[in-house]
Amino acid sequence: MTDTRTRPLDGITVLTLEHAIAAPLATRHLADLGARVIKVERPGVGDFARAYDETVHGLCSHFVWTNRGKESLALDLKHEAAPEVLHKLLEKADVFVQNLAPGAADRLNLNAETLLRQFPRLVVCDISGYGDNGPYRDKKAYDLLIQSEAGLLSINGTPEEMAKVSISIADISAGMYAYSGILAALLQRGRTGKGSRVEVSLLETMSEWMSFPLYYTNYGGKPLKRSGAAHATIYPYGPFRAGDGKLVILGVQSEREWRIFCEQVLLRAEVADDARFDKNSKRSENRAALAALIHECFAGLSAEQVIARLDQAGIANAHINDMEAVWNHPQLQARDRWREVDSPVGALRMLMPPPLNSEFEPDMGSIPALGEHSAAILDELGYPAATIELWQKNGII
């Protein structure tokens, strides 16, 4: 049965020249809220993220994640007909998003200054690695490179070796700020009647997320130490091994919790007042000694027994799950967080977006094949069937 509930972005059209993760993630969230998203892709190749892997029954896991609910228009942007097609689409669009290579939007006459002069109500969102000026403007900016430039690698990993975050965290940060920036610009347009430019750079969004270690280091005078899976400044907060060899994550966040942890989990109330451990900064400085006490207690318990004791005491804890465990997580199942989404290879099981709204369910549309909607979109723009057929034959669309 078709869901006919009104969604916040019903009637909003988004035109996007996007690739990889940052921009596609932002526009997928707009599609979830009801926006029509028209994704312009290179004929025969498409968004290069389509080819990162083939693990989802032949489709790419990245592409499946960030591109549901969109229409795919294959169009050779270098062809003489492309400017007219884009102009017709922009006349109907509310939002234009691009994360092309530096300078590409200018060469295509798709920079914000030009577009806002032609389409004053348009919201233009430009996503780049480093912004449109400054000495780094033209540098390539893949996710790992931004993790490095923003200092994340310097604080992530073990004392012996740095490590990257194994998801595209810099791209995700940029995509989410682009998403919220576009929503804010649409609200602003509703009040003023004017469009605006939203500019997002991966370095700046990732640097914002690095604010805690930035402030800690520059005001405290010393850098955070890499601490593996443990918290860099709060202790005990991280993984501890139980007697059966399995790891449990636990976190003590306050002095009240510390005392409870000693009394009800370690069963050694006197440890709470030990001069080495009687405040967090001391516990963090004396990690090795405290870890030895904790592991001595846990040695006679299984991981599940440790978790049961922590739960009884009200101390935060978690299993260390692999991807199979998350895929089958009882909480996600109990919360009904999975839906089936159509794709070129059949129905796929996918997670709903996190925000829950009592008035509507996200519009989790199909994942498009490359150029799947080209003919229909061009027909809608008034192009004759013979022209569309010729363009298809010549690889223009």
Contacts in CASP RR format, 6 or more apart in sequence:
PFRMAT RR
TARGET T0000
AUTHOR 0000-0000-0000
METHOD contacts of the structure
MODEL  1
MTDTRTRPLDGITVLTLEHAIAAPLATRHLADLGARVIKVERPGVGDFAR
AYDETVHGLCSHFVWTNRGKESLALDLKHEAAPEVLHKLLEKADVFVQNL
APGAADRLNLNAETLLRQFPRLVVCDISGYGDNGPYRDKKAYDLLIQSEA
GLLSINGTPEEMAKVSISIADISAGMYAYSGILAALLQRGRTGKGSRVEV
SLLETMSEWMSFPLYYTNYGGKPLKRSGAAHATIYPYGPFRAGDGKLVIL
GVQSEREWRIFCEQVLLRAEVADDARFDKNSKRSENRAALAALIHECFAG
LSAEQVIARLDQAGIANAHINDMEAVWNHPQLQARDRWREVDSPVGALRM
LMPPPLNSEFEPDMGSIPALGEHSAAILDELGYPAATIELWQKNGII
3 361 0 8 1.000
3 363 0 8 1.000
5 359 0 8 1.000
5 360 0 8 1.000
5 361 0 8 1.000
6 359 0 8 1.000
6 360 0 8 1.000
7 33 0 8 1.000
7 34 0 8 1.000
7 360 0 8 1.000
7 362 0 8 1.000
7 363 0 8 1.000
8 33 0 8 1.000
8 34 0 8 1.000
8 360 0 8 1.000
9 30 0 8 1.000
9 33 0 8 1.000
9 34 0 8 1.000
9 35 0 8 1.000
9 186 0 8 1.000
10 34 0 8 1.000
10 35 0 8 1.000
11 34 0 8 1.000
11 35 0 8 1.000
11 36 0 8 1.000
11 94 0 8 1.000
12 30 0 8 1.000
12 34 0 8 1.000
12 35 0 8 1.000
12 36 0 8 1.000
12 94 0 8 1.000
12 95 0 8 1.000
12 186 0 8 1.000
13 35 0 8 1.000
13 36 0 8 1.000
13 38 0 8 1.000
13 92 0 8 1.000
13 93 0 8 1.000
13 94 0 8 1.000
13 95 0 8 1.000
14 27 0 8 1.000
14 30 0 8 1.000
14 31 0 8 1.000
14 35 0 8 1.000
14 36 0 8 1.000
14 37 0 8 1.000
14 38 0 8 1.000
14 93 0 8 1.000
14 94 0 8 1.000
14 95 0 8 1.000
14 96 0 8 1.000
14 97 0 8 1.000
15 38 0 8 1.000
15 40 0 8 1.000
15 86 0 8 1.000
15 89 0 8 1.000
15 90 0 8 1.000
15 93 0 8 1.000
15 95 0 8 1.000
15 96 0 8 1.000
15 97 0 8 1.000
16 23 0 8 1.000
16 24 0 8 1.000
16 27 0 8 1.000
16 37 0 8 1.000
16 38 0 8 1.000
16 39 0 8 1.000
16 40 0 8 1.000
16 70 0 8 1.000
16 96 0 8 1.000
16 97 0 8 1.000
16 98 0 8 1.000
17 40 0 8 1.000
17 77 0 8 1.000
17 97 0 8 1.000
17 98 0 8 1.000
17 99 0 8 1.000
17 100 0 8 1.000
17 105 0 8 1.000
17 110 0 8 1.000
18 24 0 8 1.000
18 27 0 8 1.000
18 39 0 8 1.000
18 47 0 8 1.000
18 97 0 8 1.000
18 98 0 8 1.000
18 99 0 8 1.000
19 46 0 8 1.000
19 47 0 8 1.000
19 48 0 8 1.000
19 49 0 8 1.000
19 99 0 8 1.000
19 100 0 8 1.000
20 47 0 8 1.000
20 48 0 8 1.000
20 49 0 8 1.000
20 99 0 8 1.000
20 171 0 8 1.000
21 49 0 8 1.000
21 62 0 8 1.000
21 66 0 8 1.000
21 143 0 8 1.000
21 168 0 8 1.000
21 171 0 8 1.000
21 172 0 8 1.000
21 175 0 8 1.000
22 99 0 8 1.000
22 127 0 8 1.000
22 171 0 8 1.000
22 172 0 8 1.000
22 174 0 8 1.000
22 175 0 8 1.000
22 178 0 8 1.000
22 200 0 8 1.000
22 202 0 8 1.000
23 97 0 8 1.000
23 98 0 8 1.000
23 99 0 8 1.000
23 125 0 8 1.000
23 127 0 8 1.000
23 175 0 8 1.000
23 178 0 8 1.000
24 39 0 8 1.000
24 47 0 8 1.000
24 49 0 8 1.000
24 63 0 8 1.000
24 66 0 8 1.000
24 67 0 8 1.000
25 65 0 8 1.000
25 66 0 8 1.000
25 171 0 8 1.000
25 172 0 8 1.000
25 175 0 8 1.000
25 176 0 8 1.000
25 179 0 8 1.000
26 97 0 8 1.000
26 125 0 8 1.000
26 127 0 8 1.000
26 174 0 8 1.000
26 175 0 8 1.000
26 176 0 8 1.000
26 178 0 8 1.000
26 179 0 8 1.000
26 182 0 8 1.000
27 35 0 8 1.000
27 37 0 8 1.000
27 39 0 8 1.000
27 70 0 8 1.000
27 97 0 8 1.000
28 37 0 8 1.000
28 65 0 8 1.000
28 66 0 8 1.000
28 67 0 8 1.000
28 68 0 8 1.000
28 69 0 8 1.000
28 70 0 8 1.000
29 176 0 8 1.000
29 179 0 8 1.000
29 353 0 8 1.000
30 37 0 8 1.000
30 95 0 8 1.000
30 179 0 8 1.000
30 182 0 8 1.000
31 37 0 8 1.000
31 68 0 8 1.000
31 69 0 8 1.000
31 70 0 8 1.000
31 363 0 8 1.000
31 365 0 8 1.000
32 69 0 8 1.000
32 353 0 8 1.000
32 362 0 8 1.000
32 363 0 8 1.000
32 364 0 8 1.000
33 362 0 8 1.000
33 363 0 8 1.000
34 363 0 8 1.000
35 94 0 8 1.000
35 95 0 8 1.000
36 71 0 8 1.000
37 69 0 8 1.000
37 70 0 8 1.000
37 71 0 8 1.000
38 70 0 8 1.000
38 71 0 8 1.000
38 73 0 8 1.000
38 89 0 8 1.000
38 93 0 8 1.000
38 373 0 8 1.000
38 377 0 8 1.000
39 47 0 8 1.000
39 67 0 8 1.000
39 70 0 8 1.000
39 71 0 8 1.000
39 72 0 8 1.000
39 73 0 8 1.000
39 368 0 8 1.000
40 73 0 8 1.000
40 74 0 8 1.000
40 75 0 8 1.000
40 77 0 8 1.000
40 86 0 8 1.000
41 47 0 8 1.000
41 72 0 8 1.000
41 73 0 8 1.000
41 74 0 8 1.000
41 75 0 8 1.000
41 370 0 8 1.000
41 371 0 8 1.000
42 74 0 8 1.000
42 76 0 8 1.000
42 77 0 8 1.000
43 74 0 8 1.000
43 75 0 8 1.000
43 76 0 8 1.000
43 371 0 8 1.000
43 395 0 8 1.000
43 396 0 8 1.000
43 397 0 8 1.000
44 74 0 8 1.000
44 370 0 8 1.000
44 395 0 8 1.000
45 370 0 8 1.000
46 74 0 8 1.000
46 370 0 8 1.000
47 63 0 8 1.000
47 67 0 8 1.000
49 60 0 8 1.000
49 62 0 8 1.000
49 63 0 8 1.000
49 66 0 8 1.000
50 59 0 8 1.000
50 60 0 8 1.000
50 63 0 8 1.000
50 370 0 8 1.000
51 60 0 8 1.000
52 60 0 8 1.000
52 61 0 8 1.000
52 62 0 8 1.000
52 63 0 8 1.000
53 60 0 8 1.000
53 61 0 8 1.000
53 62 0 8 1.000
54 60 0 8 1.000
55 61 0 8 1.000
56 64 0 8 1.000
56 343 0 8 1.000
56 345 0 8 1.000
56 348 0 8 1.000
57 345 0 8 1.000
57 346 0 8 1.000
57 348 0 8 1.000
58 345 0 8 1.000
59 343 0 8 1.000
59 344 0 8 1.000
59 345 0 8 1.000
59 367 0 8 1.000
62 168 0 8 1.000
63 367 0 8 1.000
64 343 0 8 1.000
64 348 0 8 1.000
64 350 0 8 1.000
64 367 0 8 1.000
65 350 0 8 1.000
67 367 0 8 1.000
67 368 0 8 1.000
68 341 0 8 1.000
68 343 0 8 1.000
68 350 0 8 1.000
68 364 0 8 1.000
68 365 0 8 1.000
68 366 0 8 1.000
68 367 0 8 1.000
69 363 0 8 1.000
69 364 0 8 1.000
69 365 0 8 1.000
69 366 0 8 1.000
69 367 0 8 1.000
69 368 0 8 1.000
70 368 0 8 1.000
71 368 0 8 1.000
71 372 0 8 1.000
71 373 0 8 1.000
71 376 0 8 1.000
71 377 0 8 1.000
72 368 0 8 1.000
72 369 0 8 1.000
72 370 0 8 1.000
72 371 0 8 1.000
72 372 0 8 1.000
72 373 0 8 1.000
72 374 0 8 1.000
73 371 0 8 1.000
73 373 0 8 1.000
73 374 0 8 1.000
73 377 0 8 1.000
73 378 0 8 1.000
73 397 0 8 1.000
74 370 0 8 1.000
74 371 0 8 1.000
74 374 0 8 1.000
74 395 0 8 1.000
74 397 0 8 1.000
75 82 0 8 1.000
75 85 0 8 1.000
75 86 0 8 1.000
75 374 0 8 1.000
75 396 0 8 1.000
75 397 0 8 1.000
76 82 0 8 1.000
76 395 0 8 1.000
76 396 0 8 1.000
76 397 0 8 1.000
77 86 0 8 1.000
77 108 0 8 1.000
79 396 0 8 1.000
81 391 0 8 1.000
81 396 0 8 1.000
83 108 0 8 1.000
83 109 0 8 1.000
85 378 0 8 1.000
85 381 0 8 1.000
86 108 0 8 1.000
86 110 0 8 1.000
88 381 0 8 1.000
89 377 0 8 1.000
89 381 0 8 1.000
90 96 0 8 1.000
90 115 0 8 1.000
90 118 0 8 1.000
90 119 0 8 1.000
90 122 0 8 1.000
91 119 0 8 1.000
93 119 0 8 1.000
93 122 0 8 1.000
94 121 0 8 1.000
94 122 0 8 1.000
94 123 0 8 1.000
94 186 0 8 1.000
95 122 0 8 1.000
95 123 0 8 1.000
95 124 0 8 1.000
95 125 0 8 1.000
95 182 0 8 1.000
95 186 0 8 1.000
96 110 0 8 1.000
96 115 0 8 1.000
96 122 0 8 1.000
96 123 0 8 1.000
96 124 0 8 1.000
96 125 0 8 1.000
97 125 0 8 1.000
97 127 0 8 1.000
97 178 0 8 1.000
97 182 0 8 1.000
98 104 0 8 1.000
98 105 0 8 1.000
98 110 0 8 1.000
98 125 0 8 1.000
98 126 0 8 1.000
98 127 0 8 1.000
99 126 0 8 1.000
99 127 0 8 1.000
99 128 0 8 1.000
100 108 0 8 1.000
102 128 0 8 1.000
102 132 0 8 1.000
102 137 0 8 1.000
102 138 0 8 1.000
105 111 0 8 1.000
105 126 0 8 1.000
112 124 0 8 1.000
112 126 0 8 1.000
112 197 0 8 1.000
112 199 0 8 1.000
115 122 0 8 1.000
115 124 0 8 1.000
116 122 0 8 1.000
116 124 0 8 1.000
116 195 0 8 1.000
116 196 0 8 1.000
116 197 0 8 1.000
120 194 0 8 1.000
120 195 0 8 1.000
121 189 0 8 1.000
121 193 0 8 1.000
121 194 0 8 1.000
121 195 0 8 1.000
122 195 0 8 1.000
123 182 0 8 1.000
123 185 0 8 1.000
123 186 0 8 1.000
123 189 0 8 1.000
123 195 0 8 1.000
123 196 0 8 1.000
123 198 0 8 1.000
124 195 0 8 1.000
124 196 0 8 1.000
124 197 0 8 1.000
124 198 0 8 1.000
125 178 0 8 1.000
125 181 0 8 1.000
125 182 0 8 1.000
125 185 0 8 1.000
125 197 0 8 1.000
125 198 0 8 1.000
125 199 0 8 1.000
125 200 0 8 1.000
126 132 0 8 1.000
126 197 0 8 1.000
126 198 0 8 1.000
126 199 0 8 1.000
126 200 0 8 1.000
127 174 0 8 1.000
127 175 0 8 1.000
127 178 0 8 1.000
127 200 0 8 1.000
127 201 0 8 1.000
127 202 0 8 1.000
128 137 0 8 1.000
128 141 0 8 1.000
128 199 0 8 1.000
128 200 0 8 1.000
128 201 0 8 1.000
128 202 0 8 1.000
129 136 0 8 1.000
129 139 0 8 1.000
129 141 0 8 1.000
129 146 0 8 1.000
129 174 0 8 1.000
129 201 0 8 1.000
129 202 0 8 1.000
129 203 0 8 1.000
130 136 0 8 1.000
130 137 0 8 1.000
130 139 0 8 1.000
130 141 0 8 1.000
130 201 0 8 1.000
130 202 0 8 1.000
130 203 0 8 1.000
131 137 0 8 1.000
131 199 0 8 1.000
131 201 0 8 1.000
131 203 0 8 1.000
131 204 0 8 1.000
132 199 0 8 1.000
136 203 0 8 1.000
139 145 0 8 1.000
141 202 0 8 1.000
141 203 0 8 1.000
143 168 0 8 1.000
143 169 0 8 1.000
143 170 0 8 1.000
143 171 0 8 1.000
143 202 0 8 1.000
144 164 0 8 1.000
146 170 0 8 1.000
146 202 0 8 1.000
146 203 0 8 1.000
146 206 0 8 1.000
147 153 0 8 1.000
147 156 0 8 1.000
147 164 0 8 1.000
147 165 0 8 1.000
147 169 0 8 1.000
147 170 0 8 1.000
147 206 0 8 1.000
149 203 0 8 1.000
149 206 0 8 1.000
150 170 0 8 1.000
150 203 0 8 1.000
150 206 0 8 1.000
150 207 0 8 1.000
150 209 0 8 1.000
150 210 0 8 1.000
151 210 0 8 1.000
151 213 0 8 1.000
152 164 0 8 1.000
152 165 0 8 1.000
152 169 0 8 1.000
152 170 0 8 1.000
152 206 0 8 1.000
152 210 0 8 1.000
153 162 0 8 1.000
153 163 0 8 1.000
153 164 0 8 1.000
154 162 0 8 1.000
154 223 0 8 1.000
154 226 0 8 1.000
155 213 0 8 1.000
155 223 0 8 1.000
155 224 0 8 1.000
155 226 0 8 1.000
155 232 0 8 1.000
156 162 0 8 1.000
156 163 0 8 1.000
156 164 0 8 1.000
156 165 0 8 1.000
156 226 0 8 1.000
156 228 0 8 1.000
157 163 0 8 1.000
157 226 0 8 1.000
157 227 0 8 1.000
157 228 0 8 1.000
158 226 0 8 1.000
158 227 0 8 1.000
158 228 0 8 1.000
159 225 0 8 1.000
159 226 0 8 1.000
159 227 0 8 1.000
159 228 0 8 1.000
162 226 0 8 1.000
163 228 0 8 1.000
169 206 0 8 1.000
169 209 0 8 1.000
170 202 0 8 1.000
170 205 0 8 1.000
170 206 0 8 1.000
171 202 0 8 1.000
173 202 0 8 1.000
173 205 0 8 1.000
173 206 0 8 1.000
173 208 0 8 1.000
173 209 0 8 1.000
174 200 0 8 1.000
174 201 0 8 1.000
174 202 0 8 1.000
174 205 0 8 1.000
174 206 0 8 1.000
175 200 0 8 1.000
175 205 0 8 1.000
176 205 0 8 1.000
177 200 0 8 1.000
177 205 0 8 1.000
177 208 0 8 1.000
178 198 0 8 1.000
178 200 0 8 1.000
181 198 0 8 1.000
181 200 0 8 1.000
182 198 0 8 1.000
184 198 0 8 1.000
185 195 0 8 1.000
185 196 0 8 1.000
185 198 0 8 1.000
188 194 0 8 1.000
188 195 0 8 1.000
188 196 0 8 1.000
189 195 0 8 1.000
189 196 0 8 1.000
207 214 0 8 1.000
213 223 0 8 1.000
213 224 0 8 1.000
213 232 0 8 1.000
216 224 0 8 1.000
216 233 0 8 1.000
217 223 0 8 1.000
217 224 0 8 1.000
224 232 0 8 1.000
224 233 0 8 1.000
225 232 0 8 1.000
226 232 0 8 1.000
229 238 0 8 1.000
229 239 0 8 1.000
229 249 0 8 1.000
230 237 0 8 1.000
230 238 0 8 1.000
230 239 0 8 1.000
230 287 0 8 1.000
231 237 0 8 1.000
231 238 0 8 1.000
231 251 0 8 1.000
233 280 0 8 1.000
233 284 0 8 1.000
234 251 0 8 1.000
234 252 0 8 1.000
234 253 0 8 1.000
234 280 0 8 1.000
234 284 0 8 1.000
235 252 0 8 1.000
235 280 0 8 1.000
235 283 0 8 1.000
235 284 0 8 1.000
235 287 0 8 1.000
235 290 0 8 1.000
236 250 0 8 1.000
236 251 0 8 1.000
236 252 0 8 1.000
236 261 0 8 1.000
236 283 0 8 1.000
236 290 0 8 1.000
236 291 0 8 1.000
236 294 0 8 1.000
237 250 0 8 1.000
237 251 0 8 1.000
237 252 0 8 1.000
237 253 0 8 1.000
238 249 0 8 1.000
238 250 0 8 1.000
238 251 0 8 1.000
239 247 0 8 1.000
239 248 0 8 1.000
239 249 0 8 1.000
239 320 0 8 1.000
240 247 0 8 1.000
240 248 0 8 1.000
240 249 0 8 1.000
240 250 0 8 1.000
240 291 0 8 1.000
240 294 0 8 1.000
240 295 0 8 1.000
240 298 0 8 1.000
240 306 0 8 1.000
241 247 0 8 1.000
241 248 0 8 1.000
241 295 0 8 1.000
241 298 0 8 1.000
242 248 0 8 1.000
242 298 0 8 1.000
242 299 0 8 1.000
242 300 0 8 1.000
242 301 0 8 1.000
242 302 0 8 1.000
242 303 0 8 1.000
242 305 0 8 1.000
242 306 0 8 1.000
243 298 0 8 1.000
243 299 0 8 1.000
243 300 0 8 1.000
243 301 0 8 1.000
243 302 0 8 1.000
243 303 0 8 1.000
244 302 0 8 1.000
244 303 0 8 1.000
245 303 0 8 1.000
246 302 0 8 1.000
246 303 0 8 1.000
246 320 0 8 1.000
247 303 0 8 1.000
247 320 0 8 1.000
248 298 0 8 1.000
248 303 0 8 1.000
248 306 0 8 1.000
248 307 0 8 1.000
248 310 0 8 1.000
248 317 0 8 1.000
248 318 0 8 1.000
248 319 0 8 1.000
248 320 0 8 1.000
249 317 0 8 1.000
249 318 0 8 1.000
249 319 0 8 1.000
249 320 0 8 1.000
250 306 0 8 1.000
250 310 0 8 1.000
250 315 0 8 1.000
250 316 0 8 1.000
250 317 0 8 1.000
250 318 0 8 1.000
251 257 0 8 1.000
251 315 0 8 1.000
251 316 0 8 1.000
251 317 0 8 1.000
252 258 0 8 1.000
252 261 0 8 1.000
252 315 0 8 1.000
252 316 0 8 1.000
253 316 0 8 1.000
255 279 0 8 1.000
255 280 0 8 1.000
257 314 0 8 1.000
257 315 0 8 1.000
258 272 0 8 1.000
258 277 0 8 1.000
258 280 0 8 1.000
258 283 0 8 1.000
259 269 0 8 1.000
259 272 0 8 1.000
260 313 0 8 1.000
260 314 0 8 1.000
260 315 0 8 1.000
261 313 0 8 1.000
261 315 0 8 1.000
262 268 0 8 1.000
262 269 0 8 1.000
262 270 0 8 1.000
262 271 0 8 1.000
262 272 0 8 1.000
263 269 0 8 1.000
263 272 0 8 1.000
264 309 0 8 1.000
264 312 0 8 1.000
264 313 0 8 1.000
264 315 0 8 1.000
265 297 0 8 1.000
265 309 0 8 1.000
265 310 0 8 1.000
265 313 0 8 1.000
265 315 0 8 1.000
266 293 0 8 1.000
266 294 0 8 1.000
266 297 0 8 1.000
267 297 0 8 1.000
268 293 0 8 1.000
268 297 0 8 1.000
271 277 0 8 1.000
271 293 0 8 1.000
272 278 0 8 1.000
275 282 0 8 1.000
276 282 0 8 1.000
276 283 0 8 1.000
276 286 0 8 1.000
276 289 0 8 1.000
276 290 0 8 1.000
277 283 0 8 1.000
277 286 0 8 1.000
277 290 0 8 1.000
283 290 0 8 1.000
298 306 0 8 1.000
301 309 0 8 1.000
303 319 0 8 1.000
306 317 0 8 1.000
307 317 0 8 1.000
307 319 0 8 1.000
310 316 0 8 1.000
310 317 0 8 1.000
311 317 0 8 1.000
319 325 0 8 1.000
321 329 0 8 1.000
326 332 0 8 1.000
332 338 0 8 1.000
332 351 0 8 1.000
337 351 0 8 1.000
337 352 0 8 1.000
338 349 0 8 1.000
338 350 0 8 1.000
338 351 0 8 1.000
338 352 0 8 1.000
339 349 0 8 1.000
339 350 0 8 1.000
339 351 0 8 1.000
339 352 0 8 1.000
339 364 0 8 1.000
340 347 0 8 1.000
340 348 0 8 1.000
340 349 0 8 1.000
340 350 0 8 1.000
341 347 0 8 1.000
341 348 0 8 1.000
341 349 0 8 1.000
341 350 0 8 1.000
341 364 0 8 1.000
341 365 0 8 1.000
341 366 0 8 1.000
341 367 0 8 1.000
342 348 0 8 1.000
342 365 0 8 1.000
342 366 0 8 1.000
342 367 0 8 1.000
343 366 0 8 1.000
343 367 0 8 1.000
344 367 0 8 1.000
344 368 0 8 1.000
344 369 0 8 1.000
344 372 0 8 1.000
348 367 0 8 1.000
350 364 0 8 1.000
352 361 0 8 1.000
352 362 0 8 1.000
352 364 0 8 1.000
353 362 0 8 1.000
371 397 0 8 1.000
374 388 0 8 1.000
374 392 0 8 1.000
374 397 0 8 1.000
375 388 0 8 1.000
375 392 0 8 1.000
375 397 0 8 1.000
378 387 0 8 1.000
378 388 0 8 1.000
378 391 0 8 1.000
378 397 0 8 1.000
379 385 0 8 1.000
379 388 0 8 1.000
388 397 0 8 1.000
391 397 0 8 1.000
END
